[in-house]
Amino acid sequence: MSTLITILYYLMVGYFAACFIWNFRKSRNWQQEVLYLLVLLPFLLRLFRLK
């Protein structure tokens, strides 16, 4: 059961990270791009199991 929850958790983190990357690429304002990078960093760390 815990394995299923872990898999669902990483799928959810990956989905949100992909959404932030998509919005980062479509953004033209440098302030929004910096904000997307700051929000994206914890998601990438969790996805790569660094934190």
C-alpha positions as CSV (number, residue, x, y, z in Angstrom):
1,M,0.0,0.0,0.0
2,S,2.8,2.4,0.8
3,T,4.4,1.7,-2.5
4,L,1.2,2.8,-4.3
5,I,1.1,6.0,-2.3
6,T,4.8,6.7,-3.1
7,I,4.2,6.2,-6.8
8,L,1.1,8.4,-6.8
9,Y,3.1,11.1,-4.9
10,Y,5.9,11.1,-7.4
11,L,3.4,11.2,-10.3
12,M,1.7,14.2,-8.8
13,V,5.0,16.0,-8.2
14,G,6.1,15.2,-11.8
15,Y,2.8,16.6,-13.1
16,F,3.1,19.8,-11.2
17,A,6.8,20.2,-12.2
18,A,5.8,19.7,-15.9
19,C,3.1,22.4,-15.5
20,F,5.6,24.8,-14.0
21,I,8.1,24.1,-16.8
22,W,5.3,24.6,-19.4
23,N,4.4,28.0,-17.9
24,F,8.0,29.0,-17.6
25,R,8.6,28.3,-21.3
26,K,5.5,30.3,-22.3
27,S,6.2,33.3,-20.1
28,R,7.7,36.4,-21.6
29,N,8.1,38.4,-18.3
30,W,11.4,37.9,-16.6
31,Q,9.9,38.4,-13.1
32,Q,7.4,35.5,-13.7
33,E,10.2,33.3,-15.1
34,V,12.2,33.9,-11.8
35,L,9.1,33.1,-9.8
36,Y,8.5,29.9,-11.7
37,L,12.1,28.8,-11.2
38,L,11.8,29.5,-7.4
39,V,8.6,27.5,-7.2
40,L,9.9,24.7,-9.4
41,L,13.1,24.0,-7.5
42,P,11.5,22.2,-4.5
43,F,9.5,20.1,-6.9
44,L,12.5,19.0,-8.8
45,L,14.4,18.2,-5.6
46,R,11.6,16.0,-4.5
47,L,11.3,14.4,-7.9
48,F,15.0,13.5,-8.0
49,R,14.8,12.4,-4.3
50,L,17.4,14.9,-3.1
51,K,15.2,16.2,-0.3
